[in-house]
Structures are given as structure tokens and as C-alpha cells.
Amino acid sequence: MPDKRKKIVINTGPILALTAALGELNILEKLYKQVIVSYEVCQEILAGGPNGFAVKEFQQAKWLEIRNKPLDILPHLFNSLDLGEASVIQLALKNKKRCLVLFFLCNPGPL
């Protein structure tokens, strides 16, 4: 649940989904105390270039706390997940205080 007292570490999927649905990311600033983006997630978003989807909205969200260096990711995370997802979990684990991790997961086919 959203909570203005909490901080979150956010993955690429929710950033793209919020941009597609709302055309901006400002709702995150209104809902949470801190929104942290790992270096790896930042690189995934910026990989589309200046005209890539959600790049402009991401860059306009100056309140995002974007980490400026890659993380040392635990091998079991690195080998099991894509780099962005692994970095989000690693960053949350590294954080000494409690935080939420925001992912959007989907099933690529029928159950």
C-alpha cells in the first residue's frame, strides 16, 4: 500500500507502466517518502536514447533518487533475474532500513 512515510526501490516495469498509463511519474512522489532507482534500472530506461519511451518523463522526475554506480549483485540474484530486477532486490537488501520493492510481474502465457 502507498505510504508517504515509506521509501521504495523501483524496477523498470513500473516506471514504464506509469508513464504509459499517466504520462508522468509524479504520482510516486505524492505516494512515497523516497523513490530510489538503481544505476542498472536507470541504464535500462536510458538505453532507448533521448527519444525512447519514458526517457523524457524519467529525466523530468528530478525528485527520483538515482544511484550513480553499479551494485555488486549477489550471484544467486544475478544468475536468476535480469540485471534491473536483481539490482532492485540487491539495493533493498543493502539498505539498512526497511523499504518496499515495487515490481510489476506478468505471466507470459496461460497458467
Contacts in CASP RR format, 6 or more apart in sequence:
PFRMAT RR
TARGET T0000
AUTHOR 0000-0000-0000
METHOD contacts of the structure
MODEL  1
MPDKRKKIVINTGPILALTAALGELNILEKLYKQVIVSYEVCQEILAGGP
NGFAVKEFQQAKWLEIRNKPLDILPHLFNSLDLGEASVIQLALKNKKRCL
VLFFLCNPGPL
2 31 0 8 1.000
2 32 0 8 1.000
3 31 0 8 1.000
3 32 0 8 1.000
4 30 0 8 1.000
4 31 0 8 1.000
4 32 0 8 1.000
4 33 0 8 1.000
5 33 0 8 1.000
6 32 0 8 1.000
6 33 0 8 1.000
6 98 0 8 1.000
6 99 0 8 1.000
6 100 0 8 1.000
7 32 0 8 1.000
7 33 0 8 1.000
7 34 0 8 1.000
7 35 0 8 1.000
7 36 0 8 1.000
7 95 0 8 1.000
7 97 0 8 1.000
7 99 0 8 1.000
7 100 0 8 1.000
8 28 0 8 1.000
8 32 0 8 1.000
8 34 0 8 1.000
8 35 0 8 1.000
8 36 0 8 1.000
8 99 0 8 1.000
8 100 0 8 1.000
8 101 0 8 1.000
8 102 0 8 1.000
9 36 0 8 1.000
9 37 0 8 1.000
9 38 0 8 1.000
9 88 0 8 1.000
9 91 0 8 1.000
9 92 0 8 1.000
9 95 0 8 1.000
9 99 0 8 1.000
9 100 0 8 1.000
9 101 0 8 1.000
9 102 0 8 1.000
10 28 0 8 1.000
10 35 0 8 1.000
10 36 0 8 1.000
10 37 0 8 1.000
10 41 0 8 1.000
10 88 0 8 1.000
10 102 0 8 1.000
11 41 0 8 1.000
11 84 0 8 1.000
11 85 0 8 1.000
11 88 0 8 1.000
11 101 0 8 1.000
11 102 0 8 1.000
11 103 0 8 1.000
11 104 0 8 1.000
12 41 0 8 1.000
12 44 0 8 1.000
12 45 0 8 1.000
12 84 0 8 1.000
13 103 0 8 1.000
13 104 0 8 1.000
14 102 0 8 1.000
14 103 0 8 1.000
14 104 0 8 1.000
15 25 0 8 1.000
15 37 0 8 1.000
15 41 0 8 1.000
15 45 0 8 1.000
15 54 0 8 1.000
15 58 0 8 1.000
16 45 0 8 1.000
16 53 0 8 1.000
16 54 0 8 1.000
17 104 0 8 1.000
18 24 0 8 1.000
18 25 0 8 1.000
18 27 0 8 1.000
18 28 0 8 1.000
19 25 0 8 1.000
19 53 0 8 1.000
19 54 0 8 1.000
19 57 0 8 1.000
19 58 0 8 1.000
20 53 0 8 1.000
20 54 0 8 1.000
23 57 0 8 1.000
24 57 0 8 1.000
24 60 0 8 1.000
24 61 0 8 1.000
25 57 0 8 1.000
25 58 0 8 1.000
25 60 0 8 1.000
25 61 0 8 1.000
25 64 0 8 1.000
26 61 0 8 1.000
28 35 0 8 1.000
28 61 0 8 1.000
28 64 0 8 1.000
29 35 0 8 1.000
29 61 0 8 1.000
29 63 0 8 1.000
32 100 0 8 1.000
34 65 0 8 1.000
34 99 0 8 1.000
35 63 0 8 1.000
35 64 0 8 1.000
35 65 0 8 1.000
36 64 0 8 1.000
36 65 0 8 1.000
36 67 0 8 1.000
36 91 0 8 1.000
36 95 0 8 1.000
36 99 0 8 1.000
37 64 0 8 1.000
37 65 0 8 1.000
37 66 0 8 1.000
37 67 0 8 1.000
38 67 0 8 1.000
38 71 0 8 1.000
38 84 0 8 1.000
38 87 0 8 1.000
38 88 0 8 1.000
38 90 0 8 1.000
38 91 0 8 1.000
39 66 0 8 1.000
39 67 0 8 1.000
39 68 0 8 1.000
39 69 0 8 1.000
39 70 0 8 1.000
39 71 0 8 1.000
39 87 0 8 1.000
40 70 0 8 1.000
40 71 0 8 1.000
40 83 0 8 1.000
40 84 0 8 1.000
40 86 0 8 1.000
40 87 0 8 1.000
41 84 0 8 1.000
41 87 0 8 1.000
41 88 0 8 1.000
42 58 0 8 1.000
42 66 0 8 1.000
42 67 0 8 1.000
44 83 0 8 1.000
44 84 0 8 1.000
45 54 0 8 1.000
45 55 0 8 1.000
45 58 0 8 1.000
46 55 0 8 1.000
46 58 0 8 1.000
48 55 0 8 1.000
49 55 0 8 1.000
50 56 0 8 1.000
58 64 0 8 1.000
67 91 0 8 1.000
70 87 0 8 1.000
71 87 0 8 1.000
71 90 0 8 1.000
71 91 0 8 1.000
71 94 0 8 1.000
72 90 0 8 1.000
73 83 0 8 1.000
73 86 0 8 1.000
73 87 0 8 1.000
73 90 0 8 1.000
74 86 0 8 1.000
74 90 0 8 1.000
74 93 0 8 1.000
77 86 0 8 1.000
77 89 0 8 1.000
77 90 0 8 1.000
78 86 0 8 1.000
80 86 0 8 1.000
81 89 0 8 1.000
85 103 0 8 1.000
88 101 0 8 1.000
88 103 0 8 1.000
89 101 0 8 1.000
92 99 0 8 1.000
92 101 0 8 1.000
END
